[in-house]
Structure formats: structure tokens, C-alpha cells
Amino acid sequence: MPPVPPDAPGEGTPRGTAAGKARRWGSLARQALSGERESRGAPGSRATMCELYSKQDTLALRRKHIGPSCKVFFAADPIKIVRAQGQYMFDERGEQYLDCINNVAHVGHCHPEVVTAALKQMELLNTNSRFLHDNIVEYARRLSATLPETLSVCYFTNSGSEANDLALRLARQFRGHQDVITLDHAYHGHLSSLIEISPYKFRKGKDVKKEFVHVAPTPDTYRGKYREDHADPAGAYADEVKKIIEEAHNSGRKIAAFIAESMQSCGGQIIPPAGYFQKVAEYVHRAGGVFIADEVQVGFGRVGKHFWSFQMHGEDFVPDIVTMGKPMGNGHPMACVVTTKEIAESFSSSGMEYFNTYGGNPVSSAIGLAVLNVIESEDLQGNATRVGDYLTGLLNKQKAKHTLIGDIRGIGLFIGIDLVKDQQKRTPATDEAQHVIYKMKEKQVLLSADGPHRNVLKIKPPMCFTEEDAKFMVDQLDEILTVVEEAIGAKSESMTSENTPCRTKMPNEAQSELLSEGTSDPRENPSRKRNGLCTDKHSLLSKRLKT
């Protein structure tokens, strides 16, 4: 079983006492929310209190009324979550899951201080930001205080996608340039303007790269063009951007912006090499463009030592525009663009008013303030450093033990486990990764896989994650990888002796999940066979392993 959370139904106090003392889960949240729900559920059964339909009915209604392109986690065997608390989620049967992927519930699911702040402000007033109100300006003041001094003007929105779209508008208005440089495998949002600059998306669909979009290599020192053995990978990757700028200028085009996540998330938990952003910013500024740092996934102290991930690159690097979202409201839709006074005044000079009905409303601002308070009062940045270092240490021990682990990378509570079929060739272990996340779910640990090959296990849990949680997660992963590697070894020996090609097929559900997430059809990928032996391990593992 996963570690027991504070105030879990039918359980005692948490073994993670330090974290338990820091958080007062349960009482305030229950007082604020329990009344109506308890009247609908059976006495003592908190799980059923939030359930309107059976799981089967929920699935049927979802298929009927929700767009088919809107996917769920674990599509082959989805879980129905009805309640969450801290770093734990509960399904309709009351089963507890350790949440290792929910960076949206930044300070913990249903944190009582956040819930209370929302409730109190909703009882008093919620209206749009054209009315004068203290909450929006107080939040802007507090938020700006976490950033370099030049970043002092805020525009509030409701999602990271809205924030990134607005950042592009600011950048294009500033100098009148239009072109954007983005990183390969990047994802910046679901709006049309952002799909256009997100190779993670447009390379998977029928869209072609627009003429005003320029794609630079991802600064990946593990699997990228310039690796860890290169004398200056930061300089080499930055020179790729410089080359793009020169080619654009030779074609009569002008660069408006370079946009990048401070640490690439969907691209596979990529940490840029030191010095890369400084050099890129120099080239972009020289071309008349601005640097946009996308902190939607990785901001608000997740890296531990710094409040913003871009700050780990040094004090000599300051972006021109910063976007933020997901963790900002701890699950409440809230996002922001912060920029310089010069860029903001340029945007205003266009004569077009910017207005967002819900952006920065009193309730959102109250929630945002509560999140900032909790990060500080519970030392969640310190927790990210302590637990992140502990977790990384545990995972590096697993790397020495398991041939499937090719790389462990990350900072604070933003970590990726790169699974490989061959450590020398660094061949992505896509099918094995999918198998692992399903087996981890069976052990009540929620992980996801991402990256261009969907072989990187993503760890970005709520910031109240404890060392006990980390140990439990790694223990389950160790057990699963051990069984997987034993099965692979046994199958390899059998196939070598038989010297016959693989004729096994991936189960339909697992294959559908892989295809729905954008990977190519394994039946059409020649790399799935090597030396006449089966390298499609997912089908083997799904059929043979019962952990």
C-alpha cells in the first residue's frame, strides 16, 4: 500500500510526521465542503459521496458526450478518481493512489488554506478585473517580488495556453517582427497560434510547419545532436539558433521571439546545458527579438533552490517575458504573463485594449495568494530540494542496477527516467515504458510516460511529496523493472535459440493507447525488429507478466 495520508479514511496518522505536521489536511476542507456531499453518500463512505454514476455509466456518458480526441490517463484501464488529498488520490472504491504526476495540485490536492481562501472570497465577491479591487494588485505585487526587478508588469489569464498566446502578441507588437523560434518536441498550448509553434503537436498531425516558425534542436545532452561528451554542448546548441536567425534574415524574415520551457516537460524532462539560454538570448536580442520563458509546467519552486526554473541558469540570464499557469491556482484555472515595462508600453501603444473577463478576478487572486502563502509557510521549495535530492539518489542506485534505465535527469521535484532497450545505443524503450506505468498503477502509484518516443517516465508530484513517498515509489519501480528485465532476458534466450522472427502482437488496448498518444504504429516501424529478433516487448510483457 502507498504511504498513508493524514486523515485518510479509516487510517491513522501519517508516518511522514514532518510533512504531516506542516499540513493540516482534512479538517478545514471537510468543514468547507462536506455538508452537501455527505447528504448524498452512505455514512462513513467518503468515496461514494462524490460519485453520481457507476464507473461503467461514467465511461459510457464520456464516450457519448465528450470529444473522442479528449483522452484519459490509462485508456486501456482508466481509473475513476472521486477524491484527493495532499499527494494522494482515491477512486470510487476508496482505493488510494500515490500521485507522482500532478504538478497542477502544486501545494497538494484540496489544500485547506486554498479551499478556505476560495470559499471566503466567493461568499463575498467575484467579478471581472475592470472593477477596482485589492486582490489583483496585491497578487501582482507578491508575484513580481519573486522575479527579477525588470519583470514587473502582469497580464492575468485563465490557462497556460492563453498566457503563451498573449506572450506571442506582446513579442510581435514590440518590434513588429513575426517569426518565432521554438525547440523541437516543444509543447506550448492548445490554441491554434501555439499548435503552430509546438512540434510536439504539429509533427503528429497533418499540419505542416508554417513559414514563420523555425525549429531549433532540443538542447538534449543525452539523446540529442550534441551530447555530454561534447566539449561545449551549450555553445553548439546555441549556434544552431544563431544559424536559424541568419538563414531567416537571408530570406528577408525577422525574428519576433525565441520561446522555450525553462525545462522541457513534454519533450522528455530535458534540462538545457549551462550557458545555453544566455547565448541564445544574446543572439535573439541582437536580431531584435525577445526571449519568452515558459514556466507553465516548471515554475513556483518546483526546482527547489529557485522559485523559477529559469533562475537556475544564473543571475546573468533574465528573460523578457515569463509565462506561468498550471500550479498557480493549485487546480483553479489561473495563469499569467509577466514582462518588462518597455514591452508592456509597446503593447499598449497599439491602441487595442487587452481585457480578460476572468483573468485576475478576486477569487482567482485570493487563491493565488493562498498558494504563495503555503509555498512559503510550509517551505515547499526546501521540501522540493530535500525530497528531490533523496529521490534522485534512490533512482541513480536503480540505474546502476537496471539495464532498462538509461538516464536519470532532473532538479528538485521534476525528474525523468529515460528507459532504453540498449544503454550503448540508447534505443528508446517505448513499449516497456507503457508497460511499467500500467504495472505501477496496479501497485497504486500514478506515473506517466512522455518525450518524443514516450519512453521517459515523468515524476512531477505535488510539492508536499515526502521521502517516504519517494521510497515507496522507487521500491515498486524496482520490483517491476526486475520482473521486466528477467522476462526480456528469458525471451531473448528463447528467441535466439529458436532463431525465428517475432510474431506476437501488441494487445489492442495497449496499441490503441500508444497510437492515441501520437507514437507511430509499431507495425510500420522497421526498428521494431533487430537481427531477426522481437524487440516489441510490450506484447510479451503484457502476456507473460502478472506482478
N, C-alpha and C positions, 0 to 999 in steps of 0.2 A: 504493500500500500504506500502511496505517496505520504510525505510528512503531514501531520495533522495540523490544520489551520486553527487559529484562535476562534473560539465559539462555533466550531464545526458541529453540525447536528449529531447529537449522541456521542460526542467525543469530549475528551478532557482538554486541558490547556496545551499549547504547542510546546514541542521540545525545543524549538528555536527561541529560547527565552529572551535574548537580546532584541530580536525583531518583534517578539510578542509584546514586550514592554513598550516598544516605540509606537506600536499601532493599537488603537482601541477599536478593533473591528467589532461589528455586531450591534452593540447597544444603541448607539446613535442612529445607525442606519435602520435598525429594526423599528425604533420609535418613530422614525420619519415615514417608513414605508409599509409597516406590517399590517395596519388595520384592515384595509380593503382586501389584501391578498389572503390574510388568514381567514376571512369570512368565506372565501371560495374553496379553501382546501380542507383536507381531512386534518383533525387535530394531531399535532406533532409531526406532520409530514410536510416539511418546508419545500421539498422538491415539487410536489404536486400543486402547491399553492400558485405557482406561476404558469401552469400548463392549461391551455384552452382545449387542445386536441391531443389525441394519441399520436405517437411518432409516425405511424403509417398515414394517418389523416393529414398530418403536417406536411409530409413528403408529397402526398397526392395534391394538396392545395398549392404547394410550392410549384409543382410541375404544371399546374393549371394556370396559375396567376402570375408567376414570377418569370421574367425573361430567361430563355434557355441558356443565354450566354453568361448569366449570373451563377457562378459556380459556388459550391460549398467545399469546406475542408473535408478530406477523406471521402470523396464522392462515392467510392465503391462501398463504403460502410460509414455513412455520416453519423455524427453524434449530435444529439439534441441537447443543447445547453439551456437550462432554465434559471440558473442562479450562479453567481460568482462572488468571491470574497477574497481580497488580497491577491495572492498568486495562485488561487485555486478556482476551478470551475466545476459545476455539478450538473449531471444530466438528469433526465426526468425520473430516473430510478434512484437518485440520490448518490450515484457513484461519483467519487471525487477524482479530478484530473489536475495534475500539476501543469500549469500554463507556462511554457517556455518560449512562446512566440508572440504574446500580445503586448507589443510596445505601445498600443493605444491606451490601455489601462495603466498609465505610466506610474502613478503612485500606488497602484493596487486597485483591483476591482472594487467598486462601491465603497470607496474610502469614506468613512462617516463625516469627516470635515468637509469634503467636497459635496457630498449629498446634502448636508445641512446648509451649506452656503447657497446651493441652488434652490433649496426649498424656501429659505428665508427671503431671498430676493424675488422668487416667483410669487410669493404671497404679497409682496409689496409693490413691485412694478416690473414690467418688461415692455420695452418699446424700442423704436428704432433710434439710431445714433444721431439723427438730426435734432433731437431734443438735448439740451444741455444736461449732463449727468456726471457725477463724480467717478463712477466706477471705470468708465473707459479711459479717462485721463490718468487715474491712479494706476490702472493696469499698464498703460503705455509707459508711465514713468518707471514703474518697477521693472518692466521688461527691458527698457532701454538701459537701465543700470547694469544689466548682465552683459551688455555688448560693448565693444569699443566705442569711444566717445563720438566718433563721426557718424555712427549708425544710430540716429535719434528720432527719425520720423516713421510713424507706424500707419499702416493701412490694414484694417481688420476685415477678414473674410470668414467663410464657414468651412473651408476644406483646403487641403494642400494643393489640390488641383486649381482651385480659384486663386490661391496665392501665387502659384507659379505662372499662371496665365497673366495675372496682373504684373508680375515681375517682368515678363516679356514686353508688356505695353510700356512700362517705365523705361526699360532699356532702349526700345526702339524710338521713343519720343526724345530721349536725351540727346542724341546726336543726329537723329534722322536716318540712321542706318537700319537695315532689315535682317541681315544674315545672322544665324545662330550656330555656334559650335557646340556640339554635345558629345558625350562619350559613348562608345559602343556599349551595347547592352543596358543603356540607361533607361530609367522609367521616371517620368516627372508628372504624370497625372493622366486623367481620362478625357479631358476636353480635347476637341479637335486640334487646337493650337499646340497641345502638349503631346498628343499621339505623333504629331509631325516631327517632334524633336526627341522621341523615345524609341530608339532602335529595338529595345526590349519588346515593343508592341508592333511597330510598323514592319519589322522584318518577318513577323509571323503572319501578317495578313496579306492582302492583295495590294495594299498601298505601296507606292514607290517613294523613295526619298525625294523630298522637294528640293528644288534648285537652291533655295536659300538656306538649306540645312547642310552642315558639314560634320561628319562623324570622325572623331579622333579615337585612336586606340585606347582602350581601358588601361590605366596605369597599373596593371596586374603583374606583380613580380614573381608570381608562382606559375601561372599558365600563359602569360601574355607574351608579347613580342620581345620585350626586354625583361630578363628575369633576374633573380637575386645574385647571379654570378656576373652580371654586367657591372662594369666599373662605375657607371653613373646612370642608373635607370631613370632617375628623376629628370635629368637633363635630356636623355634620349627621348622620353615620352613627351616632354615639353617641346622639344624640337619638332615633333610630329605636328603639334598645334601651330607652331611657327610656320611650318611648311604649308599647312592648310590656309593660313592667313595670306601668305604670299601668293598662293595659287588663286585665291579668291580675288585679291587685288588685281592680279594679272588678267582676270576675267571681267574686271570692272565692277566687282561687288564689294560691299563694305560690311564689316563685322559690327553687329549691334551688341552681341553678348556671347560669353562663354558660360555655360551652365553645367554644374556638376553637383552631385551629392557630396558632402564632405567625406563620407564613406559610402561607397556604393552598396546598396542593400539588395535589390532585385538582381543586380549583376553578379551576386555571389559573395557578399561580405568582403569587398575589396578595400584595402587600406592603401591610399596613394603613398608612394615613397617620399621621404622628407625632402623638401625643397621643390617639389613638383608644382604646387599651387603658386608659389612665389614667382617661379619662372613663367608660368602660363599667364598670370596676372600682368606681368611686365609686358609680354608680347601683345596681350589683348588691349591693354591700356594704350600702348604705342599705336595700335590700329584704330583707336577711337572707340573701342568697345568697353563694356563693363563686365565685371565678374559677379555671377549670381551663385551664391552658395545655398544649395537646397538642404535644409536641416529638418525636413518634414519627418523623416524616419529616425534621425540620429541625434536630435537636439535635446535640450533640457536636462543636461547632466548625465546622459547615458554613458559617456566615455569615462565618467568618474572624475578625473583630475581637472577637467574643464567643463564649464556649463554648455558650451557649444563645441561641436566636433571640429569645426574649422580652426579653433584656437589651439589645437594640439600641433598645428603646423608652425606655430611660433608667433610672437608679437609683431613680427615684421610683415605678416600677412593679414590684411583686412579686406574682406570682400566689399563690393559696392552695394550689393543688395543681398539680404538674407531672407529666405522663406522658411516658414515653420507651420506645423499643423498637428498631426495625429496626437501626440502626447499632451498637447497644450491644454486641452479641456478634459483629460482623463476619460475620454469616451464621448464627451459632449462635443458637437460639431463646432470647432473653433480653429481659426488659422490666422496668419498674419504675414505681411510683408514689411520689413524694416529696411530703410535706406537712408541715404545722406540728404541733407537739406538741399544741396545743389540739384540732385536728381529729382527730388520731390517738387521743387520750384519749377523745373523744366516741364514736368508732367502737368502742373497747374497752368503753365503758360499756354497750353494747347487750347484753353478756353472750355474744355469739356469737364463738367463736374464728375467726380467719382462718388457714387453712392451705392452702398450695400445695405439692403433692408435689415438684415440680421447681424451683419458683421459688427462686433463690439457692443452688442446690446447689453443692458445692465445684468441680465442673468449670466450670459457668457463671460462677461468681465469678472463677475463675482466668483464664478467657477475657476477662471484662470488665476485669480488672486489666491484662491484656496490651494490650488495646485502648487503655486510658487511657495506658499507658506509651508506646505507639507514637505516639499523637497528640502527646504531649509531646516525646519524643526526636527525632522526625522533623519537628517544627514544622509539623504539618499544618494548624493554624489559620493560620499565616503563609502557607503554601502556598495555602490557600483564598483568602486576601486577594490575594496576588500574581497567581496564575493567574486568579482570578475577575475582578479588575480588567482584566487583559490581555484576557481573553475578552470581557468586556462592551465594551471599547473596539473590538475587532475587529467585534463584532456591530453596534455602532452605526454603524460605517462601512458595513456591509452594508445597514443600514436606510436610509441616505442613498442607496444605490444601487438598492435593490429596492422596487418599489411593493407587493409582496406582504407586506412586513414593516411591520406597523402599530405595534408597540411592542416594546421590549426592556426587560425588568424583572428585577430580581433583586439579590442580595447574595451575595458570596463565590461558592461553587460551587452556587448554587441560582438558576437563571436560566430565564426563559421567553421564547420568541419567539412573539409573537401575530401569526399570519398573517391577512391581511384581503383581501377582494376589492376593497374601496374604502376608501382611507385616510380620506376625509372622513366617510363613513357608518359606518366601522369594521365593515363586514359580515364576519362570520367566514368564513374560507376553509377550511372543514372538509374538503372533498374534496382540495383542494390539499395540506393538511397530511398527509393519509393517503398521498397520492402521494409526498410528499417523504420520509417516513420509510421507505417501501419502497425508494426510489431511494438513500437514504443507506445502507440495508442492503446494497444491491448494491455500494456503494463501501466496504463493511466498516466502517461506523460505525453504532452502535446508538443510536437515538433513539426516543422515544415521543411521542404527542400526547395532550393531556388538556384539561381545562376543560369547562364546560357545553356548549360547541359542538365540542369535540375539535379545536380549531384551534390550540392552544398547544403548540409544541414544547418538551418538558421537558428540561432539562440539569441533572443532579444526579449526576455521576460519582463514582467512588471518589476519596477526598481526595488520592491520590498523582498525580492528573491533572497533566500538565505543560503549559508554554506551547507546546511543540512539538505536543502532542496537540490543544490548543486551535486552533492554526494549521491543522493538518491538517483538523480537523472543519469549521472555517469555510470553508476552501478548497473542500471537497467541497460544502458547502451553497451556496456562491456559484455553483458550476458548475450545480447542479441548478436553483436559482431562476432563473438566467439562461435556461436552456432552457425552463423552465415559462412564464416571462413572455413569451418570444418566441412560444411556441405559442399562448398566450392572445391575444396581440396579433394574430397571423395569423388565428386563428379568428374573433376579433371583427370584423375587417375583412371576412372572407368572409361571415359571417352577416349583417352589416349590409347588404352589397351584395345578398345574396340575399333579405333581409327575410323569412326563413322561421323558424318555431319549431324548437327543437332536438328531434330525435327519437332522439338517441343514448341508449344505455343504459349504466349502470354495469356493469362485469363482475361476474358473480355472486360471485366470491371476495371482491372488494373491498367489494361491497354487504353481504355476509354479515358481514365484519369490522366495518363501521360499525354495523350493526344489533346485532351481538353486544355491542358496547361501549356500547350504550344510546342512540345517536342515533336520531332519528325517521326513518322511511322516507322517503328523498328523493322518492319518487314522490307522497307525500302532502303535501309541503311547498310551499305556493304561493310561498315566497320563492325557490325554485329557478329561477323564471323572472322576468325583469325586462325590460320593453319588448319582449317577444316574443323575446328572445334567450336562448340557452342559458347558464346560469350553473352548470350541473353539469359542472365542469371535470375531475373525476376520470376520467370515462369518456373524454373527449377525450384527456387526458394519457396514460392507460393504453394507449390505442390508438396514439397518434402518437409518443410519446417513447420512445426507446431510448438512454438515456445510459449 
